[in-house]
Amino acid sequence: MFQNFRLAMAWLHTWFGLALGFVLMVVFFFGALSVFDREIDRWAIPQSRFAPQPMPSFDKVLRPVFESMQPTKESIERMKDKVDGPMPERFDTVRRWGAYTTHRDPVLGLFAGYVVPNAKDPEDGVWGNRTIDPRTGAALPDDRLKVGSRFFYPLHYSLNFHWKNLGTWIVGFAALMMLVALASGVVMHRKIFREFFTFRPRKTTQRSALDLHNMTGVVALPFHFFFAFTGLVIFAGIYFPVSHTQLEPLHELHEKIEAQETGLPHDRAGVAAPLASVDAMVAEAQRRWAAQGMAGEVGFLALQHVGDANGYVSIYRAGTDRIALVGNGIHFKASTGELLREDPPKSAVDGVNEFLTGLHLQHFRHWLLRWFYVLGGLAGCVCIATGFLFFVEKRKKQHARAGSQGARVVDALAVTTVTGMLIAALGILIANRLLPEALPAGWPPRGDLEQYAFWGAWVLAMAHAFWRSAPVAQGRMAPAWREQCWAIAAMAVAAVLLNWVTTGDHLLKTLGAGYWPVAGVDLFILTGAALAVVAARKLGRRARVVPAARIAEAAHA
């Protein structure tokens, strides 16, 4: 089929990259934004614009909030078909309470799991969640969307398409094929070291796009390979669900044996029991960490089998000074505060898995490294975008002569994916600042409206891309690239101005106060606006030069 192995790899690289590049573009871009997801949350929710807080007192602050919680309506709706009989009006049997925070979180997210009577699978349950101000315990409005951590971040790994985990499967397949594309790309480019330093921006669009594609691919090759691989490792339990399918009986037996060995009960005893002071347990855990030379704050706090004699409290140290997310778990009997278990050092396999997971999710305290993550993600976006451009530029004249629409369709999809994605991201930020604090009765929740704005803006960008793609079928550049760059610049400035108008937090104020979460987001948006203007101007000049060159060629002929 192919004359040699290198040509086979070139075919593989081209068509796998084209077919899955649209997915990987979303993964890379929103993965880059997710590095600062908590900061984007603070920009989107002005009520959370205060300093990060440690885990508050459980006895005084968290317990009253947990006791007032109930499952969300969405969780109850999803569970209705999994129950024999009607759902109860109130859920009183609590399976689990939990609270998780990081060094970047001013607000605290809580979750609670509840046992559902007559559930077809006893392990299934319903869940409630709440976001509070940890200084007072006051709840933030339930309709506020955490744009960074609850929309951009899951979009990065699931496309926010949760039906049967299909989005996660699509991203996983794209990551697997990305490893193939990276390997085939290395085989294709025999002069890989030379291409590290080669970029000719004044050459033709095809030549400069290929140079930039090669350069960004080579520079960030270890980054791209590592994150594709570790992403697959993190979701291995979904992609290879052996323990919950073929080996489910063995899996359940293992959990029960593990519970016996660790002293942490697997099931409820069915006997009611009071809850001792969790604050005293936290103090004891912190004393033990300090004695080991690892003094620190609580990162994750969980209560299992709440209100039952088999209940226990698990306290994990925040991992801001290490790669692992959380660690050094210490477990206490909930009714007495008696120490049940202190987790031993991780095995070699668990340690490697924890290290790779933590390095991918990067919740550690290292700002310079976090920015390298952002640059690596954006380099991936540039690599994919220039791959699209090269594909179209190489084929559009040939397709124009043959009357084919292939290049036109690919170009329109590339515009939709590259600039359309930026328009969608800015659309949700603008909607976040334009929507009133109190919505009229009967309207959808505020967070839903913000998501509608995101998808609506993306659909409009796609419609515009296809509408303005006709010149590609004639061998010319689509004006949609330039026009959407101008739209990005205008929307970016509008988002920053709306943040100022609606909150009073303009750049001079946030920079003067040293409040970098909001100032940083504003500066990042304005930097994007500046780059969009530069790109639009360059595209405009190039569009004018090409017709002039064709006129000169015709006159010479």
KELONU-647473 format. One record per residue (C-alpha): residue in one letter; x, y, z. Coordinates in steps of 0.25 Angstrom, whole numbers, padded with zeros to 4 digits, always signed. Example, Ala and Ser with C-alpha at 12.3 -4.5 7.8 and 13.67 -1.06 7.14 Angstrom:
<atoms>
A+0049-0018+0031
S+0055-0004+0029
</atoms>
This chain:
<atoms>
M+0000+0000+0000
F+0011+0010+0004
Q+0025+0010-0002
N+0032+0010+0011
F+0029+0011+0026
R+0031+0026+0027
L+0020+0029+0017
A+0011+0019+0025
M+0014+0027+0037
A+0011+0040+0030
W-0002+0035+0025
L-0005+0031+0040
H-0001+0044+0046
T-0009+0052+0036
W-0022+0045+0036
F-0022+0042+0051
G-0018+0056+0054
L-0029+0062+0045
A-0040+0053+0050
L-0037+0054+0065
G-0030+0068+0065
F-0044+0075+0067
V-0045+0067+0081
L-0031+0069+0085
M-0032+0084+0082
V-0043+0085+0093
V-0035+0076+0102
F-0022+0084+0101
F-0029+0098+0102
F-0038+0095+0114
G-0027+0087+0120
A-0018+0099+0120
L-0030+0108+0126
S-0032+0097+0137
V-0018+0100+0142
F-0025+0112+0148
D-0039+0107+0149
R-0040+0113+0164
E-0036+0126+0159
I-0046+0126+0148
D-0057+0122+0158
R-0054+0135+0167
W-0055+0143+0154
A-0068+0137+0151
I-0074+0137+0165
P-0071+0151+0172
Q-0076+0146+0185
S-0064+0137+0186
R-0053+0148+0184
F-0046+0147+0197
A-0033+0140+0202
P-0032+0125+0202
Q-0037+0119+0215
P-0032+0106+0222
M-0042+0095+0226
P-0051+0101+0236
S-0056+0095+0250
F-0065+0083+0247
D-0072+0084+0260
K-0076+0099+0259
V-0076+0101+0244
L-0078+0089+0236
R-0087+0080+0244
P-0099+0089+0244
V-0097+0091+0229
F-0096+0076+0227
E-0108+0073+0235
S-0117+0083+0227
M-0113+0077+0214
Q-0122+0068+0205
P-0119+0062+0191
T-0120+0070+0179
K-0133+0069+0170
E-0124+0065+0158
S-0118+0053+0167
I-0132+0049+0171
E-0137+0049+0157
R-0125+0040+0152
M-0128+0030+0163
K-0143+0028+0161
D-0142+0017+0151
K-0132+0009+0160
V-0142+0008+0171
D-0153-0002+0174
G-0164+0007+0178
P-0166+0022+0181
M-0154+0031+0185
P-0155+0036+0200
E-0158+0051+0202
R-0146+0052+0211
F-0133+0044+0212
D-0129+0042+0227
T-0118+0031+0225
V-0105+0037+0222
R-0095+0029+0215
R-0084+0039+0215
W-0080+0054+0217
G-0068+0060+0211
A-0061+0073+0209
Y-0049+0076+0200
T-0040+0089+0199
T-0027+0093+0194
H-0018+0105+0196
R-0025+0113+0185
D-0039+0111+0190
P-0046+0122+0197
V-0059+0115+0197
L-0062+0101+0202
G-0069+0090+0194
L-0077+0080+0202
F-0083+0067+0198
A-0092+0057+0205
G-0097+0043+0200
Y-0110+0037+0205
V-0115+0022+0205
V-0127+0020+0196
P-0137+0010+0202
N-0141-0001+0193
A-0130+0002+0183
K-0128-0009+0173
D-0113-0008+0175
P-0110-0005+0190
E-0097+0002+0186
D-0105+0013+0178
G-0109+0025+0185
V-0113+0040+0183
W-0104+0052+0186
G-0105+0066+0191
N-0094+0077+0190
R-0093+0091+0195
T-0082+0102+0194
I-0080+0111+0206
D-0072+0122+0212
P-0063+0115+0221
R-0062+0127+0230
T-0077+0127+0234
G-0083+0115+0228
A-0092+0123+0220
A-0096+0116+0207
L-0093+0122+0193
P-0105+0123+0184
D-0108+0109+0177
D-0109+0114+0163
R-0095+0120+0162
L-0087+0112+0152
K-0072+0110+0156
V-0068+0113+0142
G-0054+0108+0144
S-0055+0096+0152
R-0069+0091+0149
F-0070+0094+0134
F-0056+0097+0127
Y-0049+0086+0135
P-0059+0075+0132
L-0060+0079+0118
H-0045+0076+0117
Y-0047+0061+0120
S-0061+0058+0117
L-0066+0069+0107
N-0077+0071+0117
F-0084+0059+0110
H-0088+0050+0122
W-0098+0040+0116
K-0091+0026+0119
N-0078+0033+0120
L-0078+0035+0105
G-0070+0048+0106
T-0059+0042+0114
W-0058+0030+0105
I-0057+0039+0093
V-0046+0047+0100
G-0039+0034+0104
F-0039+0029+0090
A-0033+0043+0085
A-0022+0042+0095
L-0019+0028+0091
M-0018+0032+0076
M-0010+0044+0080
L+0001+0035+0085
V+0001+0028+0072
A+0001+0042+0065
L+0013+0046+0073
A+0021+0034+0070
S+0018+0034+0055
G+0021+0049+0055
V+0035+0046+0061
V+0037+0035+0050
M+0033+0045+0039
H+0042+0056+0043
R+0056+0051+0041
K+0062+0065+0044
I+0055+0067+0057
F+0066+0075+0064
R+0067+0084+0052
E+0052+0087+0052
F+0053+0091+0067
F+0060+0104+0062
T+0053+0106+0048
F+0042+0116+0047
R+0040+0124+0034
P+0028+0134+0037
R+0030+0142+0024
K+0029+0130+0015
T+0015+0125+0009
T+0004+0121+0019
Q+0007+0106+0016
R+0021+0107+0019
S+0020+0116+0032
A+0009+0107+0037
L+0017+0094+0035
D+0029+0101+0042
L+0021+0105+0054
H+0014+0091+0054
N+0027+0084+0055
M+0034+0094+0065
T+0022+0094+0075
G+0021+0079+0073
V+0036+0076+0076
V+0037+0087+0087
A+0026+0081+0095
L+0027+0066+0091
P+0030+0061+0105
F+0019+0069+0111
H+0009+0064+0101
F+0013+0050+0102
F+0013+0050+0117
F-0001+0057+0119
A-0007+0047+0108
F-0001+0035+0116
T-0005+0040+0130
G-0019+0044+0125
L-0021+0030+0121
V-0015+0025+0134
I-0025+0033+0143
F-0037+0028+0135
A-0032+0014+0134
G-0044+0009+0143
I-0054+0014+0133
Y-0047+0009+0121
F-0044-0004+0127
P-0055-0007+0137
V-0051-0021+0140
S-0053-0020+0155
H-0068-0015+0154
T-0071-0025+0142
Q-0065-0038+0140
L-0058-0038+0154
E-0069-0031+0162
P-0071-0043+0172
L-0056-0043+0174
H-0056-0028+0175
E-0066-0028+0186
L-0059-0039+0194
H-0046-0031+0193
E-0053-0019+0199
K-0058-0027+0211
I-0045-0033+0213
E-0038-0020+0212
A-0048-0014+0223
Q-0044-0026+0232
E-0029-0023+0231
T-0030-0008+0232
G-0041-0008+0243
L-0049+0002+0235
P-0063-0004+0234
H-0069-0007+0220
D-0084-0008+0224
R-0093-0001+0234
A-0095-0008+0247
G-0110-0003+0248
V-0108+0002+0262
A-0109+0017+0264
A-0097+0024+0270
P-0093+0039+0274
L-0082+0047+0267
A-0070+0051+0276
S-0063+0064+0274
V-0057+0063+0260
D-0049+0076+0263
A-0041+0068+0274
M-0038+0057+0263
V-0033+0067+0254
A-0024+0073+0265
E-0019+0059+0267
A-0016+0057+0253
Q-0009+0070+0251
R+0000+0066+0264
R+0004+0053+0257
W+0007+0060+0244
A+0016+0070+0252
A+0023+0059+0259
Q+0027+0053+0246
G+0032+0066+0241
M+0021+0069+0232
A+0012+0079+0239
G+0001+0084+0230
E-0014+0087+0228
V-0025+0077+0225
G-0028+0075+0210
F-0039+0065+0211
L-0049+0061+0222
A-0059+0050+0221
L-0068+0043+0230
Q-0073+0029+0226
H-0086+0022+0231
V-0090+0035+0238
G-0099+0033+0251
D-0095+0018+0251
A-0087+0010+0261
N-0078+0006+0250
G-0076+0021+0246
Y-0062+0026+0244
V-0055+0039+0241
S-0043+0040+0231
I-0034+0052+0231
Y-0024+0054+0220
R-0013+0064+0220
A-0013+0075+0208
G-0002+0072+0198
T+0001+0086+0194
D+0016+0083+0197
R+0017+0070+0189
I+0012+0064+0176
A+0001+0055+0182
L-0012+0062+0184
V-0015+0058+0198
G-0008+0048+0207
N-0004+0043+0221
G-0018+0038+0224
I-0022+0036+0238
H-0035+0029+0242
F-0043+0030+0255
K-0055+0023+0261
A-0066+0034+0259
S-0074+0031+0272
T-0062+0031+0282
G-0050+0038+0274
E-0041+0025+0276
L-0030+0024+0266
L-0033+0013+0256
R-0022+0013+0246
E-0011+0022+0241
D-0008+0019+0226
P+0005+0012+0224
P+0015+0017+0213
K+0010+0014+0199
S+0015+0002+0191
A+0024+0005+0179
V+0012+0003+0170
D+0002+0012+0178
G+0013+0022+0179
V+0016+0023+0164
N+0001+0024+0161
E-0001+0035+0172
F+0011+0042+0166
L+0006+0042+0152
T-0008+0046+0156
G-0003+0057+0164
L+0006+0062+0154
H-0005+0062+0143
L-0015+0069+0153
Q-0005+0079+0158
H-0011+0084+0171
F+0003+0086+0177
R+0008+0100+0181
H+0018+0104+0170
W+0013+0116+0161
L+0025+0115+0151
L+0022+0100+0148
R+0007+0103+0147
W+0010+0114+0136
F+0019+0104+0129
Y+0006+0095+0129
V-0002+0106+0122
L+0009+0108+0112
G+0010+0094+0109
G-0005+0093+0107
L-0005+0105+0098
A+0006+0099+0090
G-0002+0087+0088
C-0013+0096+0082
V-0004+0103+0073
C+0002+0090+0068
I-0012+0085+0065
A-0017+0098+0059
T-0005+0099+0050
G-0007+0085+0046
F-0021+0088+0041
L-0016+0100+0033
F-0005+0092+0027
F-0015+0081+0023
V-0024+0092+0016
E-0013+0100+0010
K-0007+0088+0003
R-0020+0083-0003
K-0029+0095-0005
K-0024+0098-0019
Q-0024+0084-0024
H-0038+0082-0018
A-0042+0095-0025
R-0038+0090-0039
A-0045+0077-0036
G-0058+0084-0031
S-0056+0076-0018
Q-0062+0082-0005
G-0053+0075+0004
A-0043+0086+0008
R-0055+0096+0010
V-0062+0087+0020
V-0049+0084+0027
D-0045+0099+0028
A-0059+0102+0033
L-0058+0092+0044
A-0044+0097+0047
V-0049+0111+0049
T-0060+0106+0058
T-0050+0098+0066
V-0039+0109+0067
T-0046+0123+0068
G-0060+0118+0070
M-0055+0111+0083
L-0049+0124+0088
I-0062+0131+0084
A-0070+0121+0092
A-0061+0122+0105
L-0062+0137+0104
G-0077+0136+0102
I-0079+0129+0115
L-0071+0139+0123
I-0079+0151+0117
A-0092+0144+0120
N-0087+0142+0134
R-0086+0157+0136
L-0098+0161+0128
L-0108+0152+0135
P-0115+0159+0147
E-0113+0154+0161
A-0127+0150+0163
L-0134+0144+0151
P-0149+0145+0148
A-0158+0134+0153
G-0159+0122+0143
W-0145+0124+0137
P-0135+0113+0136
P-0124+0113+0147
R-0114+0124+0145
G-0103+0113+0143
D-0111+0107+0132
L-0113+0120+0124
E-0098+0122+0125
Q-0095+0108+0118
Y-0106+0111+0108
A-0098+0124+0104
F-0085+0116+0103
W-0091+0106+0093
G-0100+0116+0086
A-0088+0125+0083
W-0080+0112+0078
V-0092+0109+0069
L-0092+0123+0063
A-0077+0123+0061
M-0079+0109+0053
A-0090+0115+0045
H-0081+0127+0042
A-0069+0118+0038
F-0077+0110+0028
W-0084+0123+0023
R-0071+0130+0020
S-0064+0117+0015
A-0067+0119+0000
P-0054+0125-0004
V-0047+0112+0000
A-0054+0105-0011
Q-0047+0115-0020
G-0033+0113-0014
R-0033+0125-0006
M-0033+0128+0009
A-0046+0128+0017
P-0049+0142+0023
A-0055+0135+0035
W-0042+0134+0041
R-0039+0149+0041
E-0054+0152+0045
Q-0054+0143+0057
C-0041+0148+0062
W-0047+0162+0062
A-0059+0157+0069
I-0050+0150+0080
A-0043+0163+0082
A-0056+0171+0084
M-0062+0160+0093
A-0049+0159+0101
V-0049+0174+0104
A-0064+0174+0107
A-0062+0163+0117
V-0052+0171+0125
L-0060+0184+0124
L-0072+0176+0129
N-0065+0171+0141
W-0061+0185+0144
V-0075+0190+0143
T-0082+0179+0150
T-0073+0177+0162
G-0064+0190+0162
D-0051+0181+0162
H-0044+0188+0151
L-0029+0185+0148
L-0023+0196+0155
K-0031+0192+0167
T-0028+0177+0167
L-0013+0180+0163
G-0012+0190+0174
A-0018+0181+0184
G-0009+0169+0179
Y-0022+0161+0177
W-0016+0152+0166
P-0027+0142+0164
V-0036+0153+0157
A-0025+0162+0152
G-0018+0150+0146
V-0031+0146+0138
D-0033+0160+0133
L-0019+0161+0128
F-0019+0147+0122
I-0032+0151+0114
L-0026+0164+0110
T-0014+0157+0105
G-0023+0148+0097
A-0029+0161+0091
A-0016+0167+0087
L-0012+0154+0080
A-0025+0153+0073
V-0023+0167+0068
V-0009+0164+0063
A-0014+0151+0056
A-0026+0159+0050
R-0016+0169+0044
K-0006+0159+0039
L-0018+0151+0032
G-0023+0164+0026
R-0010+0167+0020
R-0008+0153+0015
A-0022+0154+0009
R-0018+0166+0001
V-0005+0162-0004
V-0010+0149-0010
P-0020+0155-0020
A-0009+0166-0023
A+0001+0155-0027
R-0010+0148-0035
I-0013+0160-0043
A+0002+0162-0045
E+0004+0148-0050
A-0008+0149-0060
A-0002+0162-0065
H+0011+0156-0067
A+0005+0144-0074
</atoms>
